[in-house]
Structure formats: C-alpha cells, structure tokens
C-alpha cells in the first residue's frame, strides 16, 4: 500500500531506537528515548500560499531528516511499518554526509 500526503505534509519512517548509550550501558525498551531522526517516505505537493501559489517542499523522498521529540504526533501503521505524518515545518533540517 502507498500513502500520498496532502498539502505540506511529510511521511517519515523513524530510525531504529538506540539500545545502548555511548558509555555502553544497555537500555531496556521502556527507558530508551524515541529517535528524532528518520527517512522521508512520501512528500505532499506543497503549501498553498495566500495568493494561491503552491510553495514546493524543501525535502524529498529519501532525505534523512532531524525533527523534534513531539513532532509527528500522528502515527499510522502501513504494511507493518509505523510511520509519522508531520508538517514540513516540524522538520528541523536535512542530514547530509
């Protein structure tokens, strides 16, 4: 199944949770923080401006992005994947190599 977000919404697959700290301590599932990084899976056509023009999104499918802890409070499960749906403005930036 595919998802096509509307307007300026972005669908992100959250990165895997870290199970150990930098010091090597293993964290149980309940203590581990949810990662604030992910990969863009789908992007809407863009935001409609007051004059009727559509502003194209700044991210594209495949981008690795950084977002806030509470961004994408709307989660959906599609084909067993848990995906976040957020507005493009909730994304802090694109991670580059």
NORPEGI-V160017 format. One record per backbone hydrogen bond with DSSP energy under -0.5 kcal/mol. CO is the residue of the C=O (numbers start at 1). NH is the residue of the N-H. If there is no record, write none. Layout:
co = [CO & CO]
nh = [NH & NH]
//
This chain:
co = [3 & 6 & 7 & 8 & 9 & 10 & 10 & 11 & 11 & 12 & 12 & 13 & 19 & 21 & 25 & 28 & 28 & 36 & 37 & 38 & 39 & 40 & 42 & 47 & 47 & 49 & 53 & 53 & 54 & 55 & 60 & 63 & 63 & 64 & 65 & 66 & 66 & 68 & 73 & 74 & 76 & 76 & 78 & 81 & 81 & 82 & 83 & 84 & 84 & 85 & 86 & 87 & 88 & 90 & 93 & 95]
nh = [5 & 9 & 46 & 88 & 44 & 12 & 86 & 41 & 42 & 14 & 84 & 39 & 27 & 24 & 21 & 31 & 32 & 67 & 15 & 65 & 13 & 62 & 11 & 49 & 55 & 52 & 49 & 55 & 56 & 47 & 63 & 40 & 65 & 95 & 38 & 92 & 93 & 71 & 75 & 85 & 78 & 83 & 81 & 78 & 83 & 14 & 76 & 12 & 86 & 74 & 10 & 90 & 91 & 68 & 66 & 64]
//
